[in-house]
Structure formats: C-alpha cells, structure tokens
Amino acid sequence: MPSIADFESMLAQGRDNALLRFSLGNEYLKEGNAAKAAEHLNRAVEHDPKYSAAWKLLGRALTDTEDWPEALAAYQQGIVVAEARGDKQAAKEMGVFARRIEKQLGLKSGD
C-alpha cells in the first residue's frame, strides 16, 4: 500500500491528477490531518469536478476542521454531482451530512 511519502513523491514528479490528490487526501485524513487532507481534496475536485467521492471526502475533511460553511458547500456540490452521475447512495449519504451541518448552523434545509 503506497504511503503519504510515496504519493507526495509522485506529486513532486509532476503526476498531479484527481486520483492522486484524492489518495493523498484520504491518507492525510486517516492520519488525522484534516487541514492537509482538505488541501489535496480541493485540488482533486479542481482536477475533476465530477468526482463525487472526492466531494464527499472533502466535506468530511472540512467537517473535521470545523469549517462548517465550506463543508456544507462541498456536500451540496457533491450531491449535485452524485445525482447527475446516478450515484444515489453517495448523494443520500452527503444529504445526511449536509443536514447535520445545517442543523449545527441553525439553518433549515433549503436555506
């Protein structure tokens, strides 16, 4: 299994793409470094705005950093992407997470 160092090495060699950024974000999140994970996951969705799994993980990383408005925005965008791709399960999961954040922020769904 590649490590963060392996992924960072690939990035340094110029192999910058959505999957590599997603993998780095995932590994940093496992390590507990949500801020660093969010950096890479933001880049993953810049590379591929239709990458629903990256939107979902980005929402989680931003939630872990307690950046509620950005986490909510990531989940909302992820839902749009997932629904457009027919990924009903991912859309449903992100909807649950988005509603939790809306509740935390004192918003009503759809505000």
MOPAC internal coordinates of N, CA, C and O (Angstrom, degrees):
PM7 1SCF
backbone

  N    0.0000 0     0.00 0     0.00 0    0    0    0
  C    1.4580 1     0.00 0     0.00 0    1    0    0
  C    1.5339 1   109.09 1     0.00 0    2    1    0
  O    1.2310 1   120.45 1   -54.46 1    3    2    1
  N    1.3280 1   116.75 1   125.54 1    3    2    1
  C    1.4710 1   118.64 1  -179.93 1    5    3    2
  C    1.5330 1   111.11 1   -64.18 1    6    5    3
  O    1.2310 1   121.57 1   -32.89 1    7    6    5
  N    1.3203 1   114.60 1   147.11 1    7    6    5
  C    1.4648 1   120.68 1   179.86 1    9    7    6
  C    1.5279 1   109.50 1  -100.49 1   10    9    7
  O    1.2310 1   121.25 1    -5.70 1   11   10    9
  N    1.3184 1   115.22 1   174.30 1   11   10    9
  C    1.4623 1   119.69 1   176.02 1   13   11   10
  C    1.5174 1   109.63 1   -56.80 1   14   13   11
  O    1.2310 1   120.48 1   138.28 1   15   14   13
  N    1.3342 1   116.70 1   -41.72 1   15   14   13
  C    1.4699 1   120.28 1  -179.75 1   17   15   14
  C    1.5324 1   110.59 1   -60.31 1   18   17   15
  O    1.2310 1   120.48 1   139.00 1   19   18   17
  N    1.3410 1   116.69 1   -41.00 1   19   18   17
  C    1.4703 1   120.23 1   178.38 1   21   19   18
  C    1.5303 1   110.68 1   -62.83 1   22   21   19
  O    1.2310 1   120.95 1   133.69 1   23   22   21
  N    1.3269 1   115.80 1   -46.31 1   23   22   21
  C    1.4648 1   120.22 1  -179.72 1   25   23   22
  C    1.5226 1   110.98 1   -64.37 1   26   25   23
  O    1.2310 1   120.43 1   137.53 1   27   26   25
  N    1.3471 1   116.78 1   -42.47 1   27   26   25
  C    1.4638 1   120.72 1   179.01 1   29   27   26
  C    1.5337 1   110.37 1   -63.28 1   30   29   27
  O    1.2310 1   120.80 1   143.82 1   31   30   29
  N    1.3281 1   116.07 1   -36.18 1   31   30   29
  C    1.4548 1   120.68 1   177.68 1   33   31   30
  C    1.5344 1   110.73 1   -64.22 1   34   33   31
  O    1.2310 1   120.47 1   136.62 1   35   34   33
  N    1.3364 1   116.70 1   -43.38 1   35   34   33
  C    1.4695 1   120.63 1   177.12 1   37   35   34
  C    1.5283 1   110.45 1   -60.45 1   38   37   35
  O    1.2310 1   121.05 1   138.41 1   39   38   37
  N    1.3294 1   115.59 1   -41.59 1   39   38   37
  C    1.4572 1   120.91 1   179.47 1   41   39   38
  C    1.5259 1   110.10 1   -62.93 1   42   41   39
  O    1.2310 1   120.73 1   136.29 1   43   42   41
  N    1.3284 1   116.20 1   -43.71 1   43   42   41
  C    1.4658 1   121.34 1   179.45 1   45   43   42
  C    1.5262 1   111.42 1   -63.03 1   46   45   43
  O    1.2310 1   120.58 1   151.79 1   47   46   45
  N    1.3357 1   116.49 1   -28.21 1   47   46   45
  C    1.4693 1   121.23 1   178.69 1   49   47   46
  C    1.5309 1   112.17 1   -81.56 1   50   49   47
  O    1.2310 1   120.60 1  -179.38 1   51   50   49
  N    1.3295 1   116.46 1     0.62 1   51   50   49
  C    1.4499 1   119.91 1   176.31 1   53   51   50
  C    1.5175 1   115.01 1    93.50 1   54   53   51
  O    1.2310 1   119.84 1  -168.41 1   55   54   53
  N    1.3156 1   117.92 1    11.59 1   55   54   53
  C    1.4611 1   121.18 1  -179.76 1   57   55   54
  C    1.5346 1   111.10 1   -89.79 1   58   57   55
  O    1.2310 1   120.94 1  -125.21 1   59   58   57
  N    1.2965 1   115.81 1    54.79 1   59   58   57
  C    1.4634 1   121.31 1  -176.25 1   61   59   58
  C    1.5236 1   110.23 1   -83.58 1   62   61   59
  O    1.2310 1   120.67 1   -63.78 1   63   62   61
  N    1.3349 1   116.32 1   116.22 1   63   62   61
  C    1.4595 1   120.47 1   176.94 1   65   63   62
  C    1.5299 1   109.32 1  -153.09 1   66   65   63
  O    1.2310 1   121.02 1    -7.09 1   67   66   65
  N    1.3180 1   115.65 1   172.91 1   67   66   65
  C    1.4637 1   120.58 1  -175.37 1   69   67   66
  C    1.5265 1   112.33 1   -60.73 1   70   69   67
  O    1.2310 1   120.07 1   135.91 1   71   70   69
  N    1.3230 1   117.46 1   -44.09 1   71   70   69
  C    1.4625 1   120.34 1  -177.53 1   73   71   70
  C    1.5272 1   111.39 1   -64.98 1   74   73   71
  O    1.2310 1   120.44 1   138.21 1   75   74   73
  N    1.3258 1   116.77 1   -41.79 1   75   74   73
  C    1.4690 1   119.92 1   178.58 1   77   75   74
  C    1.5291 1   110.68 1   -63.65 1   78   77   75
  O    1.2310 1   120.67 1   136.53 1   79   78   77
  N    1.3243 1   116.33 1   -43.47 1   79   78   77
  C    1.4668 1   119.87 1   178.94 1   81   79   78
  C    1.5275 1   111.03 1   -65.58 1   82   81   79
  O    1.2310 1   120.43 1   141.02 1   83   82   81
  N    1.3475 1   116.79 1   -38.98 1   83   82   81
  C    1.4627 1   120.77 1   176.78 1   85   83   82
  C    1.5266 1   109.64 1   -61.73 1   86   85   83
  O    1.2310 1   120.58 1   134.45 1   87   86   85
  N    1.3180 1   116.50 1   -45.55 1   87   86   85
  C    1.4687 1   121.32 1  -179.27 1   89   87   86
  C    1.5235 1   111.25 1   -62.16 1   90   89   87
  O    1.2310 1   120.52 1   136.35 1   91   90   89
  N    1.3236 1   116.62 1   -43.65 1   91   90   89
  C    1.4666 1   120.37 1   177.41 1   93   91   90
  C    1.5278 1   110.62 1   -62.73 1   94   93   91
  O    1.2310 1   120.66 1   134.88 1   95   94   93
  N    1.3255 1   116.35 1   -45.12 1   95   94   93
  C    1.4566 1   119.96 1   178.87 1   97   95   94
  C    1.5116 1   111.75 1   -59.59 1   98   97   95
  O    1.2310 1   120.84 1   136.62 1   99   98   97
  N    1.3098 1   116.00 1   -43.38 1   99   98   97
  C    1.4630 1   121.68 1   179.87 1  101   99   98
  C    1.5321 1   110.41 1   -62.09 1  102  101   99
  O    1.2310 1   120.08 1   135.00 1  103  102  101
  N    1.3123 1   117.45 1   -45.00 1  103  102  101
  C    1.4619 1   120.96 1  -178.77 1  105  103  102
  C    1.5290 1   111.32 1   -66.80 1  106  105  103
  O    1.2310 1   120.33 1   137.59 1  107  106  105
  N    1.3364 1   116.98 1   -42.41 1  107  106  105
  C    1.4653 1   119.12 1   177.55 1  109  107  106
  C    1.5298 1   110.89 1   -63.32 1  110  109  107
  O    1.2310 1   120.17 1   143.44 1  111  110  109
  N    1.3280 1   117.27 1   -36.56 1  111  110  109
  C    1.4606 1   120.93 1   178.63 1  113  111  110
  C    1.5255 1   110.15 1   -65.42 1  114  113  111
  O    1.2310 1   120.49 1   137.75 1  115  114  113
  N    1.3353 1   116.67 1   -42.25 1  115  114  113
  C    1.4762 1   120.49 1   177.44 1  117  115  114
  C    1.5224 1   110.75 1   -60.01 1  118  117  115
  O    1.2310 1   120.88 1   145.67 1  119  118  117
  N    1.3350 1   115.92 1   -34.33 1  119  118  117
  C    1.4622 1   122.37 1  -178.76 1  121  119  118
  C    1.5294 1   112.09 1   -77.95 1  122  121  119
  O    1.2310 1   120.55 1   168.53 1  123  122  121
  N    1.3262 1   116.54 1   -11.47 1  123  122  121
  C    1.4581 1   120.44 1  -179.09 1  125  123  122
  C    1.5113 1   114.48 1    91.91 1  126  125  123
  O    1.2310 1   120.37 1  -169.36 1  127  126  125
  N    1.3225 1   116.90 1    10.64 1  127  126  125
  C    1.4594 1   121.05 1   179.46 1  129  127  126
  C    1.5311 1   108.88 1  -102.30 1  130  129  127
  O    1.2310 1   121.40 1  -103.02 1  131  130  129
  N    1.3496 1   114.93 1    76.98 1  131  130  129
  C    1.4604 1   120.53 1  -174.46 1  133  131  130
  C    1.5262 1   112.59 1   -66.03 1  134  133  131
  O    1.2310 1   120.03 1   145.58 1  135  134  133
  N    1.3245 1   117.55 1   -34.42 1  135  134  133
  C    1.4678 1   120.17 1  -179.33 1  137  135  134
  C    1.5275 1   110.61 1   -64.25 1  138  137  135
  O    1.2310 1   120.40 1   134.70 1  139  138  137
  N    1.3256 1   116.85 1   -45.30 1  139  138  137
  C    1.4607 1   121.24 1   178.99 1  141  139  138
  C    1.5376 1   109.54 1   -67.16 1  142  141  139
  O    1.2310 1   120.58 1   141.88 1  143  142  141
  N    1.3284 1   116.50 1   -38.12 1  143  142  141
  C    1.4663 1   120.79 1   177.15 1  145  143  142
  C    1.5217 1   110.02 1   -59.88 1  146  145  143
  O    1.2310 1   120.56 1   134.30 1  147  146  145
  N    1.3312 1   116.54 1   -45.70 1  147  146  145
  C    1.4661 1   120.70 1  -178.63 1  149  147  146
  C    1.5281 1   111.40 1   -61.16 1  150  149  147
  O    1.2310 1   119.91 1   142.02 1  151  150  149
  N    1.3337 1   117.78 1   -37.98 1  151  150  149
  C    1.4741 1   121.10 1   177.36 1  153  151  150
  C    1.5306 1   110.00 1   -56.77 1  154  153  151
  O    1.2310 1   120.86 1   129.50 1  155  154  153
  N    1.3214 1   115.97 1   -50.50 1  155  154  153
  C    1.4723 1   120.07 1  -177.20 1  157  155  154
  C    1.5265 1   111.75 1   -69.62 1  158  157  155
  O    1.2310 1   120.32 1   142.50 1  159  158  157
  N    1.3152 1   116.98 1   -37.50 1  159  158  157
  C    1.4683 1   119.64 1  -179.65 1  161  159  158
  C    1.5248 1   111.18 1   -70.05 1  162  161  159
  O    1.2310 1   120.15 1   146.56 1  163  162  161
  N    1.3288 1   117.32 1   -33.44 1  163  162  161
  C    1.4642 1   119.60 1   172.71 1  165  163  162
  C    1.5223 1   110.74 1   -60.44 1  166  165  163
  O    1.2310 1   121.01 1   138.24 1  167  166  165
  N    1.3147 1   115.67 1   -41.76 1  167  166  165
  C    1.4716 1   119.71 1   178.33 1  169  167  166
  C    1.5298 1   111.00 1   -67.66 1  170  169  167
  O    1.2310 1   120.32 1   144.86 1  171  170  169
  N    1.3347 1   117.00 1   -35.14 1  171  170  169
  C    1.4701 1   120.28 1   178.48 1  173  171  170
  C    1.5260 1   110.56 1   -60.39 1  174  173  171
  O    1.2310 1   120.37 1   135.04 1  175  174  173
  N    1.3428 1   116.89 1   -44.96 1  175  174  173
  C    1.4646 1   118.65 1  -179.12 1  177  175  174
  C    1.5310 1   111.98 1   -76.27 1  178  177  175
  O    1.2310 1   120.04 1   159.48 1  179  178  177
  N    1.3268 1   117.53 1   -20.52 1  179  178  177
  C    1.4705 1   119.51 1   171.03 1  181  179  178
  C    1.5279 1   109.47 1   -68.15 1  182  181  179
  O    1.2310 1   120.81 1   137.43 1  183  182  181
  N    1.3296 1   116.06 1   -42.57 1  183  182  181
  C    1.4662 1   120.44 1   178.06 1  185  183  182
  C    1.5209 1   111.57 1   -65.57 1  186  185  183
  O    1.2310 1   120.64 1   137.75 1  187  186  185
  N    1.3304 1   116.37 1   -42.25 1  187  186  185
  C    1.4626 1   120.85 1  -177.56 1  189  187  186
  C    1.5285 1   109.73 1  -139.39 1  190  189  187
  O    1.2310 1   120.37 1   -89.42 1  191  190  189
  N    1.3295 1   116.89 1    90.58 1  191  190  189
  C    1.4625 1   120.78 1  -177.91 1  193  191  190
  C    1.5354 1   114.02 1   -63.33 1  194  193  191
  O    1.2310 1   119.96 1   169.23 1  195  194  193
  N    1.3220 1   117.67 1   -10.77 1  195  194  193
  C    1.4695 1   120.99 1  -179.68 1  197  195  194
  C    1.5315 1   112.40 1  -101.14 1  198  197  195
  O    1.2310 1   119.90 1  -163.65 1  199  198  197
  N    1.3163 1   117.80 1    16.35 1  199  198  197
  C    1.4677 1   124.33 1  -177.19 1  201  199  198
  C    1.5280 1   108.17 1   -89.51 1  202  201  199
  O    1.2310 1   120.52 1   -93.25 1  203  202  201
  N    1.3356 1   116.61 1    86.75 1  203  202  201
  C    1.4626 1   120.78 1  -173.08 1  205  203  202
  C    1.5283 1   112.92 1   -61.47 1  206  205  203
  O    1.2310 1   119.81 1   143.66 1  207  206  205
  N    1.3183 1   117.97 1   -36.34 1  207  206  205
  C    1.4712 1   120.19 1   179.19 1  209  207  206
  C    1.5296 1   110.89 1   -63.94 1  210  209  207
  O    1.2310 1   120.43 1   144.79 1  211  210  209
  N    1.3314 1   116.78 1   -35.21 1  211  210  209
  C    1.4659 1   120.34 1   178.56 1  213  211  210
  C    1.5259 1   110.65 1   -69.40 1  214  213  211
  O    1.2310 1   120.21 1   141.72 1  215  214  213
  N    1.3363 1   117.20 1   -38.28 1  215  214  213
  C    1.4683 1   119.80 1   176.29 1  217  215  214
  C    1.5235 1   110.48 1   -61.92 1  218  217  215
  O    1.2310 1   121.01 1   136.86 1  219  218  217
  N    1.3295 1   115.67 1   -43.14 1  219  218  217
  C    1.4692 1   120.43 1  -178.77 1  221  219  218
  C    1.5336 1   110.50 1   -62.70 1  222  221  219
  O    1.2310 1   120.50 1   133.64 1  223  222  221
  N    1.3317 1   116.66 1   -46.36 1  223  222  221
  C    1.4622 1   120.18 1  -179.66 1  225  223  222
  C    1.5293 1   111.01 1   -68.16 1  226  225  223
  O    1.2310 1   120.35 1   144.95 1  227  226  225
  N    1.3358 1   116.94 1   -35.05 1  227  226  225
  C    1.4615 1   120.66 1   176.38 1  229  227  226
  C    1.5269 1   109.73 1   -61.87 1  230  229  227
  O    1.2310 1   120.53 1   135.78 1  231  230  229
  N    1.3259 1   116.59 1   -44.22 1  231  230  229
  C    1.4633 1   120.17 1   177.17 1  233  231  230
  C    1.5123 1   111.21 1   -57.94 1  234  233  231
  O    1.2310 1   120.81 1   138.08 1  235  234  233
  N    1.3238 1   116.05 1   -41.92 1  235  234  233
  C    1.4674 1   120.44 1   179.79 1  237  235  234
  C    1.5302 1   111.19 1   -65.49 1  238  237  235
  O    1.2310 1   120.64 1   135.57 1  239  238  237
  N    1.3282 1   116.39 1   -44.43 1  239  238  237
  C    1.4743 1   119.87 1   179.83 1  241  239  238
  C    1.5244 1   110.47 1   -61.73 1  242  241  239
  O    1.2310 1   120.47 1   136.95 1  243  242  241
  N    1.3258 1   116.70 1   -43.05 1  243  242  241
  C    1.4628 1   120.41 1   179.93 1  245  243  242
  C    1.5261 1   111.47 1   -68.51 1  246  245  243
  O    1.2310 1   120.59 1   146.46 1  247  246  245
  N    1.3280 1   116.47 1   -33.54 1  247  246  245
  C    1.4630 1   120.27 1   174.59 1  249  247  246
  C    1.5195 1   109.65 1   -63.78 1  250  249  247
  O    1.2310 1   120.73 1   137.23 1  251  250  249
  N    1.3340 1   116.20 1   -42.77 1  251  250  249
  C    1.4653 1   120.31 1   179.89 1  253  251  250
  C    1.5297 1   112.44 1   -63.89 1  254  253  251
  O    1.2310 1   120.59 1   151.90 1  255  254  253
  N    1.3464 1   116.47 1   -28.10 1  255  254  253
  C    1.4691 1   119.56 1   177.21 1  257  255  254
  C    1.5290 1   110.80 1   -88.44 1  258  257  255
  O    1.2310 1   120.87 1   179.79 1  259  258  257
  N    1.3350 1   115.93 1    -0.21 1  259  258  257
  C    1.4611 1   123.78 1  -179.42 1  261  259  258
  C    1.5216 1   112.75 1    62.40 1  262  261  259
  O    1.2310 1   120.77 1  -149.60 1  263  262  261
  N    1.3322 1   116.13 1    30.40 1  263  262  261
  C    1.4648 1   121.98 1   172.67 1  265  263  262
  C    1.5210 1   106.55 1   -91.57 1  266  265  263
  O    1.2310 1   121.63 1  -104.67 1  267  266  265
  N    1.3328 1   114.49 1    75.33 1  267  266  265
  C    1.4694 1   120.74 1  -171.24 1  269  267  266
  C    1.5198 1   114.50 1   -58.01 1  270  269  267
  O    1.2310 1   118.70 1   132.70 1  271  270  269
  N    1.3388 1   120.07 1   -47.30 1  271  270  269
  C    1.4658 1   118.69 1  -178.67 1  273  271  270
  C    1.5380 1   112.80 1   -62.13 1  274  273  271
  O    1.2310 1   120.61 1   139.12 1  275  274  273
  N    1.3261 1   116.45 1   -40.88 1  275  274  273
  C    1.4701 1   119.68 1   179.46 1  277  275  274
  C    1.5242 1   111.18 1   -70.25 1  278  277  275
  O    1.2310 1   120.42 1   142.38 1  279  278  277
  N    1.3322 1   116.80 1   -37.62 1  279  278  277
  C    1.4652 1   120.30 1   177.44 1  281  279  278
  C    1.5206 1   110.10 1   -62.93 1  282  281  279
  O    1.2310 1   120.65 1   135.79 1  283  282  281
  N    1.3322 1   116.37 1   -44.21 1  283  282  281
  C    1.4601 1   120.91 1   178.47 1  285  283  282
  C    1.5282 1   110.57 1   -61.10 1  286  285  283
  O    1.2310 1   120.51 1   135.86 1  287  286  285
  N    1.3187 1   116.62 1   -44.14 1  287  286  285
  C    1.4680 1   120.86 1   179.07 1  289  287  286
  C    1.5321 1   110.91 1   -61.81 1  290  289  287
  O    1.2310 1   120.47 1   139.09 1  291  290  289
  N    1.3292 1   116.71 1   -40.91 1  291  290  289
  C    1.4728 1   120.10 1   179.01 1  293  291  290
  C    1.5226 1   110.67 1   -64.30 1  294  293  291
  O    1.2310 1   120.39 1   134.97 1  295  294  293
  N    1.3189 1   116.85 1   -45.03 1  295  294  293
  C    1.4677 1   119.45 1   178.09 1  297  295  294
  C    1.5225 1   111.20 1   -63.11 1  298  297  295
  O    1.2310 1   120.18 1   137.46 1  299  298  297
  N    1.3276 1   117.26 1   -42.54 1  299  298  297
  C    1.4666 1   120.23 1  -179.36 1  301  299  298
  C    1.5297 1   110.92 1   -62.33 1  302  301  299
  O    1.2310 1   120.55 1   137.16 1  303  302  301
  N    1.3307 1   116.55 1   -42.84 1  303  302  301
  C    1.4678 1   119.59 1   177.67 1  305  303  302
  C    1.5214 1   110.11 1   -67.00 1  306  305  303
  O    1.2310 1   120.75 1   140.30 1  307  306  305
  N    1.3245 1   116.18 1   -39.70 1  307  306  305
  C    1.4616 1   120.64 1   178.46 1  309  307  306
  C    1.5130 1   112.01 1   -61.30 1  310  309  307
  O    1.2310 1   120.13 1   142.32 1  311  310  309
  N    1.3192 1   117.35 1   -37.68 1  311  310  309
  C    1.4686 1   121.34 1   178.36 1  313  311  310
  C    1.5238 1   109.98 1   -63.55 1  314  313  311
  O    1.2310 1   120.53 1   134.53 1  315  314  313
  N    1.3264 1   116.59 1   -45.47 1  315  314  313
  C    1.4712 1   121.26 1   178.40 1  317  315  314
  C    1.5338 1   109.96 1   -58.06 1  318  317  315
  O    1.2310 1   120.80 1   132.49 1  319  318  317
  N    1.3127 1   116.07 1   -47.51 1  319  318  317
  C    1.4684 1   121.65 1  -179.13 1  321  319  318
  C    1.5276 1   110.84 1   -63.50 1  322  321  319
  O    1.2310 1   120.65 1   131.82 1  323  322  321
  N    1.3329 1   116.36 1   -48.18 1  323  322  321
  C    1.4632 1   120.89 1  -177.74 1  325  323  322
  C    1.5339 1   111.00 1   -62.21 1  326  325  323
  O    1.2310 1   120.38 1   136.87 1  327  326  325
  N    1.3345 1   116.87 1   -43.13 1  327  326  325
  C    1.4616 1   119.81 1   179.31 1  329  327  326
  C    1.5266 1   111.15 1   -63.98 1  330  329  327
  O    1.2310 1   120.58 1   139.97 1  331  330  329
  N    1.3261 1   116.50 1   -40.03 1  331  330  329
  C    1.4682 1   120.50 1   179.49 1  333  331  330
  C    1.5322 1   111.23 1   -64.29 1  334  333  331
  O    1.2310 1   120.82 1   149.85 1  335  334  333
  N    1.3214 1   116.03 1   -30.15 1  335  334  333
  C    1.4686 1   120.98 1  -179.75 1  337  335  334
  C    1.5230 1   112.34 1   -90.49 1  338  337  335
  O    1.2310 1   120.37 1   176.22 1  339  338  337
  N    1.3255 1   116.89 1    -3.78 1  339  338  337
  C    1.4628 1   120.13 1  -178.57 1  341  339  338
  C    1.5216 1   113.40 1    78.12 1  342  341  339
  O    1.2310 1   120.53 1  -162.94 1  343  342  341
  N    1.3240 1   116.60 1    17.06 1  343  342  341
  C    1.4636 1   121.90 1  -179.92 1  345  343  342
  C    1.5286 1   108.73 1   -88.91 1  346  345  343
  O    1.2310 1   121.20 1  -104.11 1  347  346  345
  N    1.3310 1   115.32 1    75.89 1  347  346  345
  C    1.4602 1   121.65 1  -172.78 1  349  347  346
  C    1.5314 1   113.26 1   -61.94 1  350  349  347
  O    1.2310 1   120.21 1   140.49 1  351  350  349
  N    1.3262 1   117.21 1   -39.51 1  351  350  349
  C    1.4636 1   120.45 1  -177.94 1  353  351  350
  C    1.5302 1   111.22 1   -64.52 1  354  353  351
  O    1.2310 1   120.31 1   134.23 1  355  354  353
  N    1.3233 1   117.01 1   -45.77 1  355  354  353
  C    1.4719 1   120.09 1   179.22 1  357  355  354
  C    1.5270 1   110.17 1   -63.03 1  358  357  355
  O    1.2310 1   120.32 1   138.83 1  359  358  357
  N    1.3311 1   117.00 1   -41.17 1  359  358  357
  C    1.4710 1   120.68 1   179.32 1  361  359  358
  C    1.5250 1   110.15 1   -62.55 1  362  361  359
  O    1.2310 1   120.97 1   137.77 1  363  362  361
  N    1.3261 1   115.75 1   -42.23 1  363  362  361
  C    1.4672 1   120.57 1  -179.35 1  365  363  362
  C    1.5352 1   110.29 1   -63.71 1  366  365  363
  O    1.2310 1   120.36 1   133.19 1  367  366  365
  N    1.3313 1   116.92 1   -46.81 1  367  366  365
  C    1.4689 1   120.90 1   180.00 1  369  367  366
  C    1.5239 1   111.13 1   -60.89 1  370  369  367
  O    1.2310 1   120.49 1   134.05 1  371  370  369
  N    1.3356 1   116.67 1   -45.95 1  371  370  369
  C    1.4631 1   119.66 1  -179.50 1  373  371  370
  C    1.5256 1   110.69 1   -65.62 1  374  373  371
  O    1.2310 1   120.24 1   147.41 1  375  374  373
  N    1.3302 1   117.14 1   -32.59 1  375  374  373
  C    1.4622 1   120.84 1   176.32 1  377  375  374
  C    1.5197 1   111.50 1   -61.56 1  378  377  375
  O    1.2310 1   120.78 1   138.44 1  379  378  377
  N    1.3250 1   116.12 1   -41.56 1  379  378  377
  C    1.4696 1   120.84 1   177.91 1  381  379  378
  C    1.5285 1   109.89 1   -62.29 1  382  381  379
  O    1.2310 1   120.61 1   133.25 1  383  382  381
  N    1.3296 1   116.44 1   -46.75 1  383  382  381
  C    1.4656 1   120.23 1  -179.11 1  385  383  382
  C    1.5271 1   111.01 1   -64.88 1  386  385  383
  O    1.2310 1   120.46 1   139.68 1  387  386  385
  N    1.3286 1   116.72 1   -40.32 1  387  386  385
  C    1.4685 1   120.88 1   179.88 1  389  387  386
  C    1.5282 1   110.45 1   -63.22 1  390  389  387
  O    1.2310 1   120.30 1   137.69 1  391  390  389
  N    1.3260 1   117.03 1   -42.31 1  391  390  389
  C    1.4643 1   119.88 1   179.44 1  393  391  390
  C    1.5269 1   111.50 1   -63.93 1  394  393  391
  O    1.2310 1   120.23 1   143.03 1  395  394  393
  N    1.3235 1   117.17 1   -36.97 1  395  394  393
  C    1.4711 1   120.16 1   176.77 1  397  395  394
  C    1.5219 1   111.14 1   -61.24 1  398  397  395
  O    1.2310 1   120.97 1   137.91 1  399  398  397
  N    1.3327 1   115.76 1   -42.09 1  399  398  397
  C    1.4652 1   119.93 1   179.96 1  401  399  398
  C    1.5291 1   109.81 1   -68.53 1  402  401  399
  O    1.2310 1   120.45 1   137.75 1  403  402  401
  N    1.3319 1   116.75 1   -42.25 1  403  402  401
  C    1.4703 1   119.95 1   177.54 1  405  403  402
  C    1.5289 1   110.20 1   -57.07 1  406  405  403
  O    1.2310 1   120.92 1   137.69 1  407  406  405
  N    1.3206 1   115.84 1   -42.31 1  407  406  405
  C    1.4598 1   120.65 1   178.70 1  409  407  406
  C    1.5324 1   109.95 1   -63.47 1  410  409  407
  O    1.2310 1   120.98 1   135.24 1  411  410  409
  N    1.3248 1   115.74 1   -44.76 1  411  410  409
  C    1.4763 1   121.32 1   178.63 1  413  411  410
  C    1.5283 1   111.09 1   -58.30 1  414  413  411
  O    1.2310 1   121.34 1   140.59 1  415  414  413
  N    1.3435 1   115.04 1   -39.41 1  415  414  413
  C    1.4733 1   120.32 1  -178.14 1  417  415  414
  C    1.5227 1   112.51 1   -84.62 1  418  417  415
  O    1.2310 1   120.53 1   176.06 1  419  418  417
  N    1.3273 1   116.59 1    -3.94 1  419  418  417
  C    1.4541 1   120.40 1  -179.71 1  421  419  418
  C    1.5126 1   113.21 1    76.59 1  422  421  419
  O    1.2310 1   120.56 1  -155.27 1  423  422  421
  N    1.3317 1   116.54 1    24.73 1  423  422  421
  C    1.4636 1   121.56 1   179.24 1  425  423  422
  C    1.5169 1   109.70 1   -97.69 1  426  425  423
  O    1.2310 1   120.82 1   -26.59 1  427  426  425
  N    1.3000 1   116.04 1   153.41 1  427  426  425
  C    1.4571 1   121.11 1   171.30 1  429  427  426
  C    1.5172 1   106.53 1   -92.62 1  430  429  427
  O    1.2310 1   119.82 1   -32.03 1  431  430  429
  N    1.3292 1   117.94 1   147.97 1  431  430  429
  C    1.4609 1   121.09 1   177.02 1  433  431  430
  C    1.5184 1   108.51 1   -54.30 1  434  433  431
  O    1.2310 1   121.62 1   -47.00 1  435  434  433
  N    1.3278 1   114.50 1   133.00 1  435  434  433
  C    1.4514 1   120.22 1   177.98 1  437  435  434
  C    1.5156 1   114.29 1    92.61 1  438  437  435
  O    1.2310 1   119.45 1   176.43 1  439  438  437
  N    1.3461 1   118.66 1    -3.57 1  439  438  437
  C    1.4763 1   120.51 1   178.67 1  441  439  438
  C    1.5123 1   110.95 1   -71.01 1  442  441  439
  O    1.2310 1   120.10 1   180.00 1  443  442  441

